[in-house]
Amino acid sequence: MQLVARVLLGFLMASTVAMAAERQSSYPTRPIRAIVPFAPGGATDIMARTISAKLSERMGQQVVVDNRGGGGGNIAAQMAARSAPDGYTIFYGTISTLATNVSTFRKLPYDPQKDFAPVTTTAISPMFLVTVPSVPAATYNDLIALAKAKPGSLNYASSGTGGASHLMMELFLSMTGLKVTHVPYKGAGPALTDLLAGQVQMSLQQPPGAIPYLGTGKLRAHAVSSKRRISTAAEVPTMSEVGLPKFDVASWQGLVVPAGTPQDIVRRLHGEVKDILGTREVQSRLLAEGSEPGGIAPDAFAEHIRREIARWAAVVKIAGYTPE
């Protein structure tokens, strides 16, 4: 009997491996939906479209970007979490949808750790503190002096209530004692559009959104949140250099799939995205935009999400932010 059991077990294991290999070799057989939690035009959308286009080429099936803005990214995240775990729905999660929203909303319609299987990080981006030219502040110190002299007179744009740019700005305001009015948008794209139009005066912007306008005079950068200056905007000092060494924050993006997605599909997606991020074309583009390419293993990404949830829960308390 033991011999028969061992033979059967060996057969089942071999069959499982064979089926996984067959599934991976045939996957995908139809288009893949790539859900993006913000409106078109923002950093997440730009990155998602870059990777999705490359995935389409490499996997032989179209990867269709589906922008679902609103709710601080929760609408899209819930949609992705409830999708079939078959590899045909991928979600471009962010620091907000996968980490900060846990603390900035009283109740989420999904669980970032239980409802998703991490694939890999895609990009890590510091934040520029920017203002429009109409704000009479040539330097960081000028801006601080102006905001302190006229509390509440300035507005700042964010990609949405509870999002990374909102929470990071609230942390900044709590550290500086400034009073600036929050104006939330449904994504970084709309926020940047109104910022450039002068509808709001300041914002924390990721490099892909800010850098194209720094040399044109449409935006003025006062500081960057990274530990080192960014080569493509080397004239902009770090927060540490202007007197805020503890303001060391960065936004990040990453690819996840619904929990329960077969591990061979997760590994396939990780391998493809890691290779895409390793190409000279994509790396050059990211570095030119002031971002760093991702590509870490699924287990490492899961641990990163866990740490970030804990980190930003502490920041929410420090900033005195009340969850919605």
Secondary structure, 3 states (H helix, E strand, C coil): CHHHHHHHHHHHHHHHHHHHHHHHHHCCCCCEEEEECCCCCCHHHHHHHHHHHHHHHHHCCCEEEEECCCHHHHHHHHHHHCCCCCCCEEEEEEHHHHHHHHHHCCCCCCCCCCCEEEEEEEEEECCEEEECCCCCCCCHHHHHHHHHHCCCCCEEEECCCCCHHHHHHHHHHHHHCCCCEEEECCCHHHHHHHHHCCCCCEEEECHHHHHHHHCCCCCEEEEECCCCCCHHHCCCCECCCCCCCCCCCCEEEEEEEECCCCHHHHHHHHHHHHHHHCCHHHHHHHHHCCCEECCCCHHHHHHHHHHHHHHHHHHHHHHCCCCC
